[in-house]
Amino acid sequence: VLNPHKYLIICVVMSQWDADLHARIAAAIKKHRGAGRSAQWLADKTAELGYPISRAQIANYESGRKKNLDIAELLILAAALDVPPMVLLYPDLPAGQVEIIPGRIGTSWVAYLWATGIGPSLTSPAAAPTAGERLIAAVRERSDLMAELAHLHVNAGLYGYDAALKASLESRRTEVAARISRLNAEIHEAGGVINDA
């Protein structure tokens, strides 16, 4: 038997969370637009980027008359404002309190970490990392190792005259390349895409 009071409370909580989310994003858009730049300026920037959002849509969203923003609009507004989209979603970085999802309160930094796959799951934080979290971790580690590998190549060229240092650099380069190869396999297995070219 469904309890109508329970579902009414859930709907009110969810609609309040949704309203708070949109109010937070709207305030962040307005803040990053700044006092010296109009909604028309922002509309023009979105058009330049190939996804026009009208001045009226922007003004209506900032004022709360427009109650939703789709993902494409969020991304293009962030690009037009030259800020990462996460700064619009969680503008009070790092320590501002935010309801990340209904009933889950945390800092903007915790929300950012979760949204980017760096932080733990919001629904089961003590559980083993999910497949998506493992993919993100592997991609991040691979990126770091690719940068280290490039650095090792440069250093090997700069310090090639020192045989001991060159051997040490070459040993590390071999370790890093092997780890990258293992990560590539993990990423492929998890459904990720590696550009092998």
C-alpha positions in Angstrom: 0.0 0.0 0.0 1.4 3.4 -1.0 1.6 6.0 1.6 0.6 9.3 -0.2 2.2 11.4 2.6 5.6 9.8 2.1 5.6 10.4 -1.6 4.4 14.0 -1.2 7.3 14.6 1.2 9.8 13.1 -1.3 8.4 15.2 -4.1 8.6 18.4 -2.1 12.2 17.6 -1.1 13.2 16.8 -4.6 11.6 19.9 -6.1 13.3 22.0 -3.4 16.7 20.4 -4.2 16.0 21.0 -7.9 15.0 24.7 -7.3 18.1 25.2 -5.1 20.4 23.7 -7.7 19.0 26.0 -10.4 19.2 29.0 -8.1 22.8 28.2 -7.3 23.7 27.8 -11.0 21.8 31.0 -12.0 23.7 33.0 -9.3 27.0 31.6 -10.5 26.3 32.6 -14.1 25.3 36.1 -13.0 28.4 36.4 -10.8 30.8 35.2 -13.6 29.1 37.4 -16.1 29.9 40.3 -13.9 28.3 43.7 -13.5 30.0 45.1 -16.6 28.7 42.5 -19.0 25.1 42.2 -20.0 22.9 39.2 -20.7 23.2 40.3 -24.3 27.0 40.0 -24.1 26.6 36.5 -22.9 24.1 35.6 -25.5 26.5 36.9 -28.2 29.3 34.8 -26.8 27.1 31.7 -26.9 26.3 32.4 -30.5 30.0 32.8 -31.3 30.5 29.4 -29.8 27.9 27.8 -32.1 25.1 27.2 -29.7 23.1 30.5 -29.3 21.2 31.1 -26.1 19.0 34.2 -26.3 19.4 37.2 -24.0 15.8 36.6 -22.8 16.6 32.9 -21.9 19.7 34.0 -20.0 17.9 36.8 -18.2 14.9 34.6 -17.4 17.2 31.9 -16.0 19.2 34.3 -13.9 16.0 35.8 -12.5 14.4 32.4 -11.8 11.6 32.7 -14.3 13.2 30.0 -16.4 13.3 26.9 -14.1 15.6 24.6 -16.0 18.9 24.5 -17.9 19.8 21.6 -20.0 23.3 20.1 -20.1 24.1 21.7 -23.5 23.2 25.1 -22.2 25.3 24.6 -19.0 28.3 23.6 -21.1 28.0 26.5 -23.6 27.4 29.1 -20.8 30.5 27.8 -19.0 32.6 28.1 -22.1 31.2 31.5 -22.9 32.1 32.7 -19.3 35.5 30.9 -19.6 34.9 28.9 -16.5 34.8 25.1 -16.0 31.2 23.8 -15.8 31.8 22.5 -12.3 32.4 26.1 -11.1 28.8 26.9 -12.2 27.4 23.7 -10.5 29.4 24.1 -7.3 30.3 27.8 -7.2 31.3 28.0 -3.5 34.5 26.1 -3.8 36.0 24.8 -1.7 34.1 24.9 1.6 30.6 26.1 0.8 27.9 23.7 1.8 25.8 22.2 -0.9 23.1 19.6 -1.2 24.9 17.4 -3.8 21.9 15.2 -4.4 18.7 15.1 -2.4 19.6 14.5 1.2 23.4 14.4 0.7 25.0 17.5 2.1 28.7 18.2 1.6 31.1 20.9 0.7 31.4 22.1 -2.8 34.8 20.4 -3.0 33.3 17.0 -2.1 30.6 17.6 -4.7 33.2 18.5 -7.3 35.3 15.4 -6.4 32.2 13.2 -6.7 31.0 14.8 -10.0 34.4 14.4 -11.6 34.8 10.8 -10.5 37.7 11.5 -8.1 35.7 11.1 -4.9 33.8 8.1 -3.6 30.2 7.2 -4.4 27.6 9.2 -2.7 25.3 6.3 -2.3 27.8 3.7 -0.9 31.0 5.5 0.0 32.5 2.5 1.8 32.0 0.2 -1.1 34.7 -0.8 -3.5 35.2 1.7 -6.3 32.6 1.3 -9.1 33.6 0.5 -12.7 33.2 4.2 -13.6 35.4 5.3 -10.7 38.1 2.7 -11.6 38.0 4.0 -15.2 38.4 7.6 -14.1 41.3 6.6 -11.8 43.0 4.7 -14.5 42.7 7.6 -17.0 44.0 10.0 -14.4 47.0 7.8 -13.5 47.7 7.3 -17.2 47.6 11.0 -17.9 50.1 11.6 -15.0 52.4 8.9 -16.3 52.3 10.2 -19.9 53.5 13.6 -18.6 56.2 11.8 -16.6 57.2 9.8 -19.6 57.6 13.0 -21.7 59.7 14.5 -18.9 61.9 11.4 -18.7 62.5 11.6 -22.5 63.6 15.2 -22.2 65.9 14.5 -19.3 67.4 11.6 -21.0 68.4 13.9 -23.9 69.7 16.6 -21.6 71.7 14.3 -19.3 72.8 11.7 -21.8 76.4 12.4 -21.0 76.0 11.0 -17.4 75.9 7.2 -17.9 74.6 6.5 -14.4 71.8 9.1 -14.6 70.9 8.0 -18.1 70.6 4.4 -16.9 68.4 5.5 -14.0 66.2 7.5 -16.3 66.0 4.6 -18.8 65.0 2.2 -16.0 62.2 4.5 -14.8 61.1 5.1 -18.4 60.7 1.4 -18.9 58.7 1.1 -15.6 56.4 4.0 -16.6 55.9 2.6 -20.2 55.0 -0.8 -18.8 52.5 0.7 -16.3 51.0 2.8 -19.1 50.6 -0.4 -21.2 48.8 -2.1 -18.2 46.6 1.0 -17.8 45.7 1.0 -21.5 44.5 -2.6 -21.1 42.4 -1.7 -18.0 40.9 1.4 -19.8 40.0 -0.7 -22.9 38.5 -3.4 -20.6 36.4 -0.8 -18.8 35.0 0.6 -22.1 37.3 3.6 -22.4 38.9 4.7 -25.6 42.7 5.0 -26.1 44.1 6.7 -29.2 46.8 4.2 -30.2 48.1 6.4 -33.0 
